[in-house]
Every structure is written in structure tokens, then in C-alpha cells.
Amino acid sequence: MSLQVGDIITFERTFTVEDVELFTKVSGDAGAHHITPDEQGRLVIQGLLTATLPTKIGGDHNVLARTVNFEFLRPVYSGDTITCEVTIEKFEKQENRISIMSSFLCTNQKNKQVLRGNFAGVIL
């Protein structure tokens, strides 16, 4: 797929308790809110686990990130389905690489914003 300015790429994922448990082991982020269920039986998803959504889209297009900015807007819980929309803001072919800048917005199943930000990098 050839990208161009204005393209919007979407990815959706439902986070599970198992996702949180695995990420806790890998990251060491074992805050009580990640390992103790709330009154509804949910765990709070680690912010950086939520942030894997825009980085997955970058990875799908072989982006080597140089900068990534995240603004975490509200908690994400196990069982939440998060949709991430990445918008290509800059896509410039250079001598031996492509320079890319994108913004992203992640929303939950209630259409509430949970994460926004941007990234810039190159595609070799």
C-alpha cells in the first residue's frame, strides 16, 4: 500500500485480562490498578499497552519512529474495544528514504477519546 498525505489508517483491538497480565510481566508495570480488578472485575490497561495501537500501524508500514508523543486522556479497561485512527500529515520522498509524520486518535467503544498524539520517522 502506498501512503499519501490525508490517508487515514484504522486499527481496532479489544484488550483482555490476559493482555494486561502478559504486559505486566514484560514491562514490570505492576501497579495495583493493573493487577487488582475494580468493582466491575476489570483491570486498567497500562498506558503503553494502549499505545501499541498507533505503533502497530507504524510497524505495518515499516516506519522507524524518531519521535512519538502520547497524551493519555482517560483509562482503558480490560474488555474495552479501542479504535485507533492514524492520519498521514506528511509523506515526503527523499534520496534513500521517506520522511513521514502522522497524528493519531484512539477512542473506546463509547466513542470517548482515550489517547491522542503524533509520531514522526522514516521509511527506508
Secondary structure, DSSP 8 states (H G I E B T S, - for coil): ----TT-EEEEEEE--HHHHHHHHHHH----HHHHS--TTS--B--HHHHTHHHHHHHHHTTEEEEEEEEEE-S--BTT-EEEEEEEEEEEEE-SSSEEEEEEEEEE-TTS-EEEEEEEEEEE-
